[in-house]
């Protein structure tokens, strides 16, 4: 029966790889949320501009509406810039986590490949021993046959 003596380490490395992949998924989800927030800020500024244009066409645009719109757009622009900075930081975290995943996959794959090679060697040796046994039986039988 084949036993790989580093099997415990291989299982541990597989668990680490799974953990790192889950963490990567979490960070990517966080990135999607931050990108959605940025789009919401941009959409809010766009809708405010549309509303301002509608008021201007109708002739209902006054100084207070214009200042309110201007301050709102400025606030949205500030929010968009702040959100872009957050997105950059999360993108860096995604890349760092991706590198951790690649590293953990590589470490697990090294042991997995070693296990496969050792198992092949074991099976080869088993087959060789079995063939040797069969050859001895045939040789013994041939010697015992009357001539």
C-alpha positions as a Markdown table, in Angstrom:
| # | Residue | x | y | z |
|---|---|---|---|---|
| 1 | Unk | 0.0 | 0.0 | 0.0 |
| 2 | Unk | 1.4 | 3.4 | -1.1 |
| 3 | Unk | 1.9 | 6.0 | 1.6 |
| 4 | Unk | 3.3 | 9.4 | 0.9 |
| 5 | Unk | 5.1 | 10.6 | 4.0 |
| 6 | Unk | 4.5 | 14.3 | 3.1 |
| 7 | Unk | 0.7 | 13.8 | 2.7 |
| 8 | Unk | 0.0 | 15.9 | 5.9 |
| 9 | Unk | 2.0 | 18.8 | 4.5 |
| 10 | Unk | 0.2 | 18.4 | 1.1 |
| 11 | Unk | -3.2 | 18.6 | 2.8 |
| 12 | Unk | -2.1 | 21.6 | 4.8 |
| 13 | Unk | -0.9 | 23.4 | 1.6 |
| 14 | Unk | -4.2 | 22.6 | -0.1 |
| 15 | Unk | -6.0 | 24.1 | 2.8 |
| 16 | Unk | -3.8 | 27.2 | 2.6 |
| 17 | Unk | -4.4 | 27.5 | -1.1 |
| 18 | Unk | -8.2 | 27.2 | -0.6 |
| 19 | Unk | -8.0 | 29.9 | 2.1 |
| 20 | Unk | -6.0 | 32.3 | -0.1 |
| 21 | Unk | -8.5 | 31.7 | -2.9 |
| 22 | Unk | -11.4 | 32.6 | -0.7 |
| 23 | Unk | -9.6 | 35.7 | 0.5 |
| 24 | Unk | -9.0 | 36.7 | -3.1 |
| 25 | Unk | -12.7 | 36.3 | -3.8 |
| 26 | Unk | -13.6 | 38.6 | -0.8 |
| 27 | Unk | -11.2 | 41.3 | -2.0 |
| 28 | Unk | -12.5 | 41.1 | -5.5 |
| 29 | Unk | -16.0 | 41.5 | -4.2 |
| 30 | Unk | -14.9 | 44.5 | -2.3 |
| 31 | Unk | -13.4 | 45.9 | -5.5 |
| 32 | Unk | -16.7 | 45.5 | -7.3 |
| 33 | Unk | -18.6 | 47.3 | -4.5 |
| 34 | Unk | -16.2 | 50.2 | -4.6 |
| 35 | Unk | -16.5 | 50.5 | -8.4 |
| 36 | Unk | -20.3 | 50.5 | -8.0 |
| 37 | Unk | -20.1 | 53.3 | -5.5 |
| 38 | Unk | -18.0 | 55.3 | -7.9 |
| 39 | Unk | -20.5 | 54.7 | -10.7 |
| 40 | Unk | -23.3 | 55.9 | -8.4 |
| 41 | Unk | -21.5 | 59.1 | -7.6 |
| 42 | Unk | -20.9 | 59.7 | -11.3 |
| 43 | Unk | -24.6 | 58.9 | -12.1 |
| 44 | Unk | -25.7 | 61.3 | -9.4 |
| 45 | Unk | -23.7 | 64.1 | -10.9 |
| 46 | Unk | -25.0 | 63.3 | -14.4 |
| 47 | Unk | -28.6 | 63.3 | -13.2 |
| 48 | Unk | -28.1 | 66.6 | -11.5 |
| 49 | Unk | -26.8 | 68.1 | -14.7 |
| 50 | Unk | -29.8 | 66.7 | -16.6 |
| 51 | Unk | -32.1 | 68.3 | -14.1 |
| 52 | Unk | -30.3 | 71.6 | -14.3 |
| 53 | Unk | -30.6 | 71.6 | -18.1 |
| 54 | Unk | -34.3 | 70.8 | -17.9 |
| 55 | Unk | -34.8 | 73.8 | -15.5 |
| 56 | Unk | -32.8 | 76.0 | -17.8 |
| 57 | Unk | -34.9 | 75.0 | -20.8 |
| 58 | Unk | -38.1 | 75.7 | -19.0 |
| 59 | Unk | -36.8 | 78.9 | -17.6 |
| 60 | Unk | -37.0 | 78.0 | -14.0 |
| 61 | Unk | -33.3 | 78.2 | -13.3 |
| 62 | Unk | -32.5 | 80.7 | -10.6 |
| 63 | Unk | -29.3 | 81.6 | -8.8 |
| 64 | Unk | -30.0 | 79.3 | -5.8 |
| 65 | Unk | -30.7 | 76.3 | -8.0 |
| 66 | Unk | -27.4 | 76.9 | -9.9 |
| 67 | Unk | -25.4 | 77.2 | -6.6 |
| 68 | Unk | -27.1 | 74.1 | -5.2 |
| 69 | Unk | -26.2 | 72.2 | -8.4 |
| 70 | Unk | -22.7 | 73.5 | -8.4 |
| 71 | Unk | -22.0 | 72.5 | -4.8 |
| 72 | Unk | -23.6 | 69.1 | -5.4 |
| 73 | Unk | -21.5 | 68.5 | -8.5 |
| 74 | Unk | -18.4 | 69.6 | -6.6 |
| 75 | Unk | -19.2 | 67.2 | -3.8 |
| 76 | Unk | -19.8 | 64.4 | -6.3 |
| 77 | Unk | -16.5 | 65.1 | -8.0 |
| 78 | Unk | -14.8 | 65.0 | -4.6 |
| 79 | Unk | -16.5 | 61.7 | -3.8 |
| 80 | Unk | -15.5 | 60.3 | -7.2 |
| 81 | Unk | -11.8 | 61.2 | -6.6 |
| 82 | Unk | -11.9 | 59.7 | -3.1 |
| 83 | Unk | -13.5 | 56.6 | -4.5 |
| 84 | Unk | -10.9 | 56.3 | -7.2 |
| 85 | Unk | -8.2 | 56.3 | -4.5 |
| 86 | Unk | -10.1 | 53.6 | -2.6 |
| 87 | Unk | -10.3 | 51.6 | -5.8 |
| 88 | Unk | -6.6 | 51.9 | -6.4 |
| 89 | Unk | -5.9 | 50.6 | -2.9 |
| 90 | Unk | -8.3 | 47.7 | -3.3 |
| 91 | Unk | -6.8 | 46.9 | -6.7 |
| 92 | Unk | -3.4 | 46.7 | -5.0 |
| 93 | Unk | -4.8 | 44.4 | -2.4 |
| 94 | Unk | -6.3 | 42.2 | -5.1 |
| 95 | Unk | -2.9 | 42.0 | -6.8 |
| 96 | Unk | -1.2 | 41.1 | -3.6 |
| 97 | Unk | -3.7 | 38.4 | -2.8 |
| 98 | Unk | -3.5 | 37.1 | -6.3 |
| 99 | Unk | 0.3 | 36.7 | -5.8 |
| 100 | Unk | -0.4 | 34.8 | -2.6 |
| 101 | Unk | -2.8 | 32.5 | -4.4 |
| 102 | Unk | -0.2 | 31.8 | -7.1 |
| 103 | Unk | 2.5 | 31.1 | -4.5 |
| 104 | Unk | 0.3 | 28.8 | -2.5 |
| 105 | Unk | -0.7 | 27.0 | -5.7 |
| 106 | Unk | 2.9 | 26.6 | -6.7 |
| 107 | Unk | 3.8 | 25.2 | -3.3 |
| 108 | Unk | 1.0 | 22.7 | -3.3 |
| 109 | Unk | 1.7 | 21.7 | -6.9 |
| 110 | Unk | 5.3 | 20.9 | -6.1 |
| 111 | Unk | 4.3 | 18.4 | -3.4 |
| 112 | Unk | 1.5 | 17.0 | -5.6 |
| 113 | Unk | 3.9 | 16.4 | -8.4 |
| 114 | Unk | 6.3 | 14.7 | -6.0 |
| 115 | Unk | 3.5 | 12.5 | -4.7 |
| 116 | Unk | 2.6 | 11.5 | -8.2 |
| 117 | Unk | 6.2 | 10.6 | -9.0 |
| 118 | Unk | 6.6 | 8.6 | -5.8 |
| 119 | Unk | 3.3 | 6.8 | -6.5 |
| 120 | Unk | 4.5 | 5.9 | -10.0 |
| 121 | Unk | 7.8 | 4.6 | -8.6 |
| 122 | Unk | 6.0 | 2.6 | -6.0 |
| 123 | Unk | 3.7 | 1.0 | -8.6 |
| 124 | Unk | 6.6 | 0.3 | -10.9 |
| 125 | Unk | 8.5 | -1.4 | -8.0 |
| 126 | Unk | 5.3 | -3.4 | -7.1 |
| 127 | Unk | 4.9 | -4.6 | -10.7 |
| 128 | Unk | 8.6 | -5.5 | -10.8 |
| 129 | Unk | 8.3 | -7.5 | -7.6 |
| 130 | Unk | 5.1 | -9.2 | -8.8 |
| 131 | Unk | 6.8 | -10.1 | -12.2 |
| 132 | Unk | 9.8 | -11.5 | -10.3 |
| 133 | Unk | 7.4 | -13.7 | -8.2 |
| 134 | Unk | 5.6 | -14.9 | -11.3 |
| 135 | Unk | 8.9 | -15.7 | -12.9 |
| 136 | Unk | 10.1 | -17.7 | -9.9 |
| 137 | Unk | 6.8 | -19.7 | -9.9 |
| 138 | Unk | 7.2 | -20.5 | -13.6 |
| 139 | Unk | 10.8 | -21.4 | -13.2 |
| 140 | Unk | 10.0 | -23.7 | -10.2 |
| 141 | Unk | 7.2 | -25.3 | -12.2 |
| 142 | Unk | 9.3 | -25.9 | -15.2 |
| 143 | Unk | 12.0 | -27.5 | -13.0 |
| 144 | Unk | 9.4 | -29.9 | -11.4 |
| 145 | Unk | 7.9 | -31.0 | -14.7 |
| 146 | Unk | 9.0 | -34.5 | -15.8 |
| 147 | Unk | 11.1 | -34.5 | -18.9 |
